[in-house]
């Protein structure tokens, strides 16, 4: 019910004030504990029909590099044109019916569906991922401010992207908003941090406003890539 209320508040406010509307598309994530993430990814690349069976437009992986909740933390993501397709296709996926060779490479943890709350360009790279708690009445302000931050950073880092996502069906694992900051490399993220602490980031006041609105629950860095395209 809380998820539906958040989304309803966002849509109503967008219509009333002409601000940032939810983004197109939807995503699924399948979170696992991998014995060796690189071996797991290589197996999926060599057996792309396993990802294609869920009929995504695009699919890939993200490996947590910093801030791990457990060793081997990663997930497989799939992108769809809408939430209907995401849920319908994911419903046919049974991780325990996967080939035995694949099952030996990972332990399933949980799955979730995701809806972008602002326009989002899918351009995987090295990504800072924060999970935040935002009060329902502040969600639209948070999304609008996040769009402003993205525009400000793009003036010096044109490939940088910011996404804000709401989970559906994530259980106790995903009950916050997820923010993903996509850069081309880990060094680019480091450069943004250096700019902020050196007082050289023109976008710093916008970032500080976001910090004031939200309560950060977790903060990680992930290495993401596309490994399947329809």
Secondary structure as GFF3:
##gff-version 3
##sequence-region A 1 230
A	DSSP	alpha_helix	2	17	.	.	.	ID=ss1
A	DSSP	beta_strand	26	34	.	.	.	ID=ss2
A	DSSP	alpha_helix	37	46	.	.	.	ID=ss3
A	DSSP	alpha_helix	49	52	.	.	.	ID=ss4
A	DSSP	beta_strand	58	66	.	.	.	ID=ss5
A	DSSP	beta_strand	73	80	.	.	.	ID=ss6
A	DSSP	alpha_helix	83	90	.	.	.	ID=ss7
A	DSSP	three_ten_helix	95	97	.	.	.	ID=ss8
A	DSSP	alpha_helix	100	103	.	.	.	ID=ss9
A	DSSP	beta_strand	106	116	.	.	.	ID=ss10
A	DSSP	beta_strand	126	133	.	.	.	ID=ss11
A	DSSP	three_ten_helix	136	138	.	.	.	ID=ss12
A	DSSP	alpha_helix	139	154	.	.	.	ID=ss13
A	DSSP	beta_strand	161	168	.	.	.	ID=ss14
A	DSSP	beta_strand	177	183	.	.	.	ID=ss15
A	DSSP	alpha_helix	186	197	.	.	.	ID=ss16
A	DSSP	alpha_helix	204	213	.	.	.	ID=ss17
A	DSSP	beta_strand	215	229	.	.	.	ID=ss18
###
